[in-house]
Amino acid sequence: MVFDSEAPVAVLDRIGPATPSDNFSSEPRVQTSAPSLRKAARTAARCTYKYVLRPILPWIFDWTLTRAVRAVRTARAARAQRASAATRRSTFRWRLARLLIASSKHHAFLDRAWITWLFRFTPRGLRRPLARRLLSLSPHYYVYQWTDRYSEECRRGEILRLEHERNAASRREICEKLLSRFLRPNMTVLDFGCGPGFLAREVSAHVAQVIAADVSRGAIACAQQLNPADNLTYVANRQADLSILGDSSVDFLYAFAVFQHLLKGQSVIYFREFARILKPGGTGVCHTVLSDGRPDVPAAACGWDDPQGAAPRKLFGAIADIFIQLFTGRWNPQGWADRRVDVRMVYFSAAEWTALLQQAGFKDVQVIPVSSISDLNDDIGNEHLVTFRK
């Protein structure tokens, strides 16, 4: 057989045996182009909108609008209810500042050394507003700042100014109605637990000298700005005794809203110190909240141990407690954060006061209802005074 070299030759694109999947059809393959895919997608989108979305769009719009109107009405009703109750809620910024600046595991609120330096570098005209702002972080002083005592329209600075005036008026009344009968012009007087110095300043107008002592350096710094007087000396006493004062150096001493926040073991130490620093014949007056006749007082608050219990030691629990307080403002008396920003309450009975003061060396110990002496426009008017003499 002769092959002609010029005859057409079929060229195969693959070498090897033919398989059933090979297509030897002479028809060309059809390939889909990109424009065709875009056209199909547009067609599908039009059909989806026309036959699926457009029929339900009015219903979606109506549902969304109804929910939005309902939410607005609920918010307005809640705002109106808060306005009618006129109850304020503390702000996140205030709670954060309180935790960072005022907190103390030893109940020495605002005990920060840098507060004294802060006042030194603050312009003189801004020191009093700054002092009021700092005192608002402590749980002791501006106790009505977040209550319904002030309307919603009252600005923050005005509230603090009014709280400052309320404290000053309250301590002025205490001085005039409770302490004035003990004061003499030639006396040296100790204000134990003076805080911002409202009462110390009032007493200084009736005696020769007042020594005002407090455990908190921040409270003392604020007192120096808010309540100064020529014969008034403020002392930050961070020790567990009164070694800053000499023996028989004081004619008269008083303490208001102090011993209900100290542990009973601490109170015993200070009772002995009172006996040391008082002159013979000197007198003391202490305000107290008695446990007698109060079934609502828990048993733990009447004992010698810390009524708040042992501090939580779990890191996760402490972090969770801080988060809850900062973002919700809710209180947990046994929590890590609240132990550092809230006051503890310790209650004595009248018999305990008498026994402990007599053991310290005092005589003529008397527990007297404040209401039997005078009417006070203050919570102290419903409580008791303890008087004693060396």
C-alpha positions as CSV (number, residue, x, y, z in Angstrom):
1,M,0.0,0.0,0.0
2,V,1.3,3.3,-1.1
3,F,0.8,6.5,0.9
4,D,0.7,9.8,-0.7
5,S,2.6,12.3,1.4
6,E,0.4,15.2,0.2
7,A,-2.8,13.6,1.4
8,P,-4.6,15.3,4.3
9,V,-3.5,14.0,7.7
10,A,-5.8,14.1,10.8
11,V,-3.9,15.5,13.8
12,L,-5.1,14.2,17.2
13,D,-4.8,16.5,20.2
14,R,-4.2,13.7,22.6
15,I,-2.0,10.6,22.3
16,G,-3.5,7.5,23.6
17,P,-6.4,5.2,23.2
18,A,-9.9,6.6,22.8
19,T,-12.2,6.5,25.8
20,P,-16.0,6.5,25.9
21,S,-16.0,10.0,27.3
22,D,-14.2,11.4,24.2
23,N,-16.5,13.4,22.0
24,F,-15.8,13.0,18.4
25,S,-18.9,15.0,17.4
26,S,-18.3,17.7,14.9
27,E,-20.7,20.1,16.6
28,P,-18.9,23.1,18.4
29,R,-19.1,23.5,22.3
30,V,-21.3,26.4,23.6
31,Q,-19.5,28.6,26.3
32,T,-21.5,31.1,28.5
33,S,-20.1,34.6,28.4
34,A,-19.9,37.1,31.3
35,P,-22.5,39.5,29.8
36,S,-24.9,36.6,29.7
37,L,-24.4,35.9,33.4
38,R,-24.9,39.5,34.4
39,K,-28.1,39.6,32.3
40,A,-29.4,36.5,34.0
41,A,-28.6,37.9,37.5
42,R,-30.5,41.2,36.7
43,T,-33.4,39.2,35.5
44,A,-33.5,37.1,38.7
45,A,-33.2,40.3,40.8
46,R,-36.2,41.9,39.0
47,C,-38.3,38.8,39.4
48,T,-37.4,38.5,43.1
49,Y,-38.3,42.2,43.7
50,K,-41.5,42.0,41.6
51,Y,-42.9,38.7,42.9
52,V,-41.4,38.4,46.4
53,L,-40.3,41.7,47.9
54,R,-42.8,44.2,46.5
55,P,-45.8,42.3,47.9
56,I,-44.4,42.3,51.4
57,L,-42.7,45.7,51.5
58,P,-45.8,47.6,52.8
59,W,-46.1,45.1,55.6
60,I,-42.4,45.5,56.5
61,F,-42.7,49.3,56.5
62,D,-45.8,49.2,58.6
63,W,-44.2,46.8,61.2
64,T,-41.0,48.9,61.5
65,L,-42.9,52.1,61.9
66,T,-45.2,50.6,64.5
67,R,-42.3,49.3,66.5
68,A,-40.5,52.6,66.3
69,V,-43.6,54.6,67.5
70,R,-44.1,52.1,70.3
71,A,-40.5,52.5,71.4
72,V,-40.7,56.3,71.4
73,R,-43.9,56.2,73.4
74,T,-42.4,53.8,75.9
75,A,-39.3,56.1,76.3
76,R,-41.5,59.1,76.8
77,A,-43.6,57.3,79.4
78,A,-40.5,56.3,81.3
79,R,-39.1,59.8,81.1
80,A,-42.4,61.2,82.4
81,Q,-42.5,58.7,85.2
82,R,-39.0,59.6,86.2
83,A,-39.8,63.3,86.1
84,S,-42.9,62.8,88.2
85,A,-40.9,60.8,90.8
86,A,-38.0,63.3,90.4
87,T,-35.6,60.6,91.2
88,R,-32.0,61.0,89.9
89,R,-29.8,58.2,88.9
90,S,-26.0,58.5,89.4
91,T,-24.0,58.8,86.2
92,F,-21.3,56.4,84.9
93,R,-18.7,59.2,85.2
94,W,-19.5,59.8,88.8
95,R,-19.5,56.1,89.7
96,L,-16.1,55.7,88.0
97,A,-14.6,58.7,89.7
98,R,-15.9,57.5,93.1
99,L,-14.3,54.1,92.6
100,L,-11.0,55.6,91.5
101,I,-10.7,58.6,93.9
102,A,-12.9,58.0,97.0
103,S,-12.7,54.3,97.5
104,S,-10.9,52.8,100.5
105,K,-10.8,49.4,102.0
106,H,-10.2,51.0,105.5
107,H,-13.2,53.4,105.2
108,A,-10.9,56.4,104.9
109,F,-12.8,57.8,101.9
110,L,-10.9,60.4,99.8
111,D,-7.7,59.5,101.5
112,R,-5.4,60.5,98.7
113,A,-2.2,62.5,99.3
114,W,-2.3,64.0,95.8
115,I,-5.6,65.9,96.6
116,T,-3.6,68.3,98.8
117,W,-1.3,69.0,95.9
118,L,-4.2,69.3,93.5
119,F,-5.5,72.3,95.5
120,R,-2.1,73.9,95.5
121,F,-2.0,74.0,91.7
122,T,-5.7,74.9,91.3
123,P,-6.6,78.6,90.8
124,R,-7.9,80.1,94.0
125,G,-11.3,80.8,92.5
126,L,-11.9,77.2,91.5
127,R,-10.8,75.5,94.8
128,R,-14.2,75.6,96.5
129,P,-16.1,74.1,93.5
130,L,-13.4,71.5,93.2
131,A,-13.7,70.7,96.9
132,R,-17.5,70.2,96.6
133,R,-17.0,68.0,93.6
134,L,-14.5,65.8,95.5
135,L,-16.8,65.6,98.6
136,S,-19.7,64.5,96.4
137,L,-17.7,61.2,95.8
138,S,-17.7,60.3,99.4
139,P,-20.7,58.5,100.9
140,H,-20.7,60.6,104.1
141,Y,-21.6,64.1,103.1
142,Y,-23.8,65.0,100.1
143,V,-26.2,62.2,100.8
144,Y,-29.2,63.7,99.0
145,Q,-27.4,64.5,95.7
146,W,-29.0,61.5,93.9
147,T,-32.4,61.6,95.5
148,D,-35.7,63.3,94.8
149,R,-34.8,66.3,97.0
150,Y,-33.7,68.2,93.9
151,S,-35.6,68.5,90.6
152,E,-34.4,67.2,87.2
153,E,-33.9,70.8,86.0
154,C,-31.4,71.5,88.8
155,R,-27.8,71.5,87.4
156,R,-25.1,69.4,89.0
157,G,-23.1,72.4,90.3
158,E,-26.2,73.9,91.8
159,I,-27.1,70.6,93.6
160,L,-23.6,70.4,95.2
161,R,-23.9,74.1,96.3
162,L,-27.3,73.4,97.9
163,E,-26.0,70.2,99.6
164,H,-23.1,72.3,100.9
165,E,-25.5,74.8,102.4
166,R,-27.6,72.0,103.8
167,N,-24.6,70.5,105.6
168,A,-23.5,73.9,106.9
169,A,-27.1,74.7,108.2
170,S,-27.4,71.3,109.9
171,R,-24.0,71.6,111.7
172,R,-24.9,75.2,112.7
173,E,-28.1,73.9,114.3
174,I,-26.2,71.1,116.1
175,C,-23.7,73.6,117.5
176,E,-26.4,75.9,118.7
177,K,-28.8,73.4,120.1
178,L,-26.6,70.6,121.4
179,L,-23.0,71.7,121.9
180,S,-23.2,75.4,122.9
181,R,-24.0,74.6,126.5
182,F,-20.7,72.8,126.8
183,L,-18.5,75.5,125.2
184,R,-16.5,78.2,127.0
185,P,-14.4,81.0,125.4
186,N,-11.1,79.7,126.9
187,M,-11.5,76.1,125.8
188,T,-9.3,73.9,123.6
189,V,-11.7,71.5,121.8
190,L,-11.2,68.4,119.7
191,D,-13.5,67.6,116.8
192,F,-12.9,63.9,116.3
193,G,-13.8,62.8,112.8
194,C,-14.3,66.3,111.5
195,G,-14.8,65.5,107.8
196,P,-15.1,68.7,105.8
197,G,-15.1,70.8,108.9
198,F,-18.7,72.2,108.9
199,L,-19.2,71.6,112.6
200,A,-15.6,72.5,113.6
201,R,-16.0,76.0,112.0
202,E,-19.2,76.6,113.9
203,V,-17.6,75.6,117.2
204,S,-14.5,77.7,116.5
205,A,-16.6,80.8,117.0
206,H,-17.3,79.9,120.6
207,V,-13.9,78.7,121.9
208,A,-10.2,79.6,122.0
209,Q,-8.9,76.8,119.7
210,V,-10.3,73.9,117.8
211,I,-8.3,70.9,116.7
212,A,-10.2,69.0,113.9
213,A,-8.8,65.5,113.2
214,D,-9.9,63.1,110.5
215,V,-8.4,59.9,109.0
216,S,-8.9,61.1,105.4
217,R,-6.3,63.4,103.9
218,G,-8.6,64.4,101.1
219,A,-11.4,65.3,103.5
220,I,-8.9,67.5,105.5
221,A,-7.8,69.2,102.3
222,C,-11.4,70.0,101.3
223,A,-12.1,71.3,104.9
224,Q,-9.2,73.7,104.6
225,Q,-10.7,75.2,101.5
226,L,-14.4,75.2,102.5
227,N,-14.3,75.9,106.3
228,P,-11.2,77.7,107.4
229,A,-10.9,79.8,110.6
230,D,-8.0,81.5,112.4
231,N,-8.3,79.4,115.5
232,L,-9.0,76.1,113.7
233,T,-6.3,73.6,112.9
234,Y,-7.0,70.6,110.7
235,V,-5.0,67.5,111.2
236,A,-4.9,64.3,109.1
237,N,-4.6,61.5,111.7
238,R,-3.9,58.3,109.9
239,Q,-2.8,56.4,113.0
240,A,-4.8,54.1,115.1
241,D,-4.6,56.4,118.1
242,L,-4.4,60.1,119.0
243,S,-0.7,60.3,119.6
244,I,-0.7,63.6,117.7
245,L,-2.1,65.1,120.9
246,G,-0.5,65.3,124.3
247,D,-1.8,64.2,127.7
248,S,-4.4,66.4,129.3
249,S,-4.4,68.8,126.4
250,V,-8.1,69.1,125.6
251,D,-10.9,70.6,127.6
252,F,-13.8,69.2,125.6
253,L,-14.2,66.8,122.7
254,Y,-17.1,65.7,120.5
255,A,-17.7,63.2,117.7
256,F,-20.7,63.2,115.4
257,A,-21.5,60.4,112.8
258,V,-18.2,58.7,113.6
259,F,-18.5,55.7,115.9
260,Q,-21.3,54.0,114.0
261,H,-18.7,53.5,111.2
262,L,-15.8,52.2,113.3
263,L,-15.3,48.7,114.4
264,K,-15.9,48.2,118.1
265,G,-12.3,47.3,118.7
266,Q,-11.2,50.6,117.2
267,S,-13.7,52.4,119.3
268,V,-12.3,51.0,122.5
269,I,-8.8,52.3,121.5
270,Y,-10.1,55.8,120.9
271,F,-12.1,55.7,124.2
272,R,-8.8,55.1,126.1
273,E,-7.2,57.9,124.1
274,F,-10.0,60.3,125.0
275,A,-9.3,59.5,128.7
276,R,-5.6,60.3,128.1
277,I,-6.0,63.6,126.2
278,L,-8.9,65.1,128.2
279,K,-8.0,67.4,131.1
280,P,-9.3,66.4,134.6
281,G,-12.9,67.4,134.7
282,G,-13.1,67.5,130.9
283,T,-16.2,66.4,129.1
284,G,-16.9,64.5,125.9
285,V,-20.0,64.2,123.7
286,C,-20.5,61.4,121.1
287,H,-23.4,60.9,118.8
288,T,-24.5,57.3,118.4
289,V,-27.1,55.2,116.6
290,L,-28.3,52.6,119.2
291,S,-29.3,49.1,118.5
292,D,-31.8,49.1,121.3
293,G,-35.4,48.7,120.1
294,R,-34.4,48.3,116.5
295,P,-35.4,44.8,115.2
296,D,-34.3,45.8,111.7
297,V,-30.7,45.9,112.7
298,P,-28.9,42.8,111.6
299,A,-27.0,40.8,114.3
300,A,-23.7,41.1,112.4
301,A,-23.9,44.9,112.8
302,C,-24.0,44.6,116.6
303,G,-21.0,42.4,117.0
304,W,-17.3,43.0,117.2
305,D,-16.4,41.7,113.8
306,D,-16.7,43.6,110.5
307,P,-20.4,43.5,109.6
308,Q,-19.5,43.4,105.9
309,G,-17.7,40.1,106.4
310,A,-14.5,39.0,104.8
311,A,-13.4,40.7,101.6
312,P,-14.0,38.6,98.4
313,R,-10.7,37.2,97.1
314,K,-11.8,35.9,93.7
315,L,-10.5,38.1,90.9
316,F,-13.3,37.3,88.5
317,G,-15.9,38.2,91.2
318,A,-14.2,41.5,91.9
319,I,-14.1,42.4,88.2
320,A,-17.8,41.4,87.8
321,D,-18.8,43.5,90.8
322,I,-16.9,46.5,89.5
323,F,-18.6,46.1,86.1
324,I,-22.1,45.8,87.6
325,Q,-21.6,48.9,89.8
326,L,-20.2,51.0,87.0
327,F,-22.6,50.2,84.3
328,T,-25.8,49.5,86.3
329,G,-25.4,51.4,89.5
330,R,-26.8,48.4,91.5
331,W,-25.5,47.8,95.0
332,N,-24.0,44.6,96.4
333,P,-23.1,45.2,100.1
334,Q,-20.9,42.1,100.1
335,G,-19.2,42.9,96.8
336,W,-15.6,44.1,96.3
337,A,-16.5,47.5,95.0
338,D,-19.2,48.4,97.4
339,R,-17.0,47.5,100.4
340,R,-14.7,50.3,99.2
341,V,-17.3,53.0,98.4
342,D,-20.1,52.5,100.9
343,V,-20.1,53.1,104.7
344,R,-20.5,50.3,107.1
345,M,-22.8,50.5,110.1
346,V,-21.9,49.3,113.5
347,Y,-24.5,49.6,116.4
348,F,-23.8,49.9,120.1
349,S,-26.4,49.3,122.8
350,A,-26.7,51.8,125.6
351,A,-25.3,49.3,128.0
352,E,-22.2,48.8,125.8
353,W,-21.5,52.5,125.7
354,T,-21.8,52.8,129.5
355,A,-19.6,49.8,130.2
356,L,-16.8,50.6,127.6
357,L,-16.6,54.3,128.7
358,Q,-16.4,53.3,132.4
359,Q,-13.7,50.8,131.6
360,A,-11.8,53.6,129.8
361,G,-11.9,55.6,133.1
362,F,-14.9,57.9,132.6
363,K,-17.7,58.7,135.0
364,D,-21.1,60.2,134.8
365,V,-21.8,58.4,131.5
366,Q,-25.3,59.2,130.2
367,V,-27.1,58.1,127.0
368,I,-29.6,60.8,126.1
369,P,-32.2,60.9,123.3
370,V,-31.5,64.0,121.1
371,S,-35.2,64.7,120.9
372,S,-35.3,65.2,124.7
373,I,-32.8,68.1,124.3
374,S,-34.0,69.9,121.2
375,D,-35.8,69.4,117.9
376,L,-33.4,69.1,115.0
377,N,-34.1,69.2,111.3
378,D,-31.7,66.3,110.8
379,D,-31.5,62.5,111.1
380,I,-29.5,63.1,114.3
381,G,-32.7,64.4,115.9
382,N,-34.0,60.8,116.0
383,E,-30.8,59.4,117.6
384,H,-28.8,59.6,120.8
385,L,-26.0,61.5,122.5
386,V,-23.6,59.9,125.0
387,T,-22.0,62.3,127.5
388,F,-19.1,61.5,129.8
389,R,-16.7,63.2,132.1
390,K,-13.1,62.5,133.2
